Amino acid sequence: MEKVWYYMKPDRSKYGPYTDNELAALIRQEILSGDDYIWMTDMKGWLKISNSIYSIYTIFSNFLTSI
């Protein structure tokens, strides 16, 4: 079963559900940044993207825009 993700912006507005691939695409498209939060039902609380495995997409995105 595929994970179902939600995200929250710093102003506390929440969006979702999204699949893993959709969430990664939102980060690559810079719709989400390391300052935003993600959550799924298996988690106890919201996790900042910069503290998650998905931070790799923010680093990669920042690298590509600096070239």
Secondary structure, DSSP 8 states (H G I E B T S, - for coil): ----EEEE-TT--EEEEE-HHHHHHHHHTTSS-TTSEEE-TTSSS-EEGGGSTTHHHHHHHHHHHH-
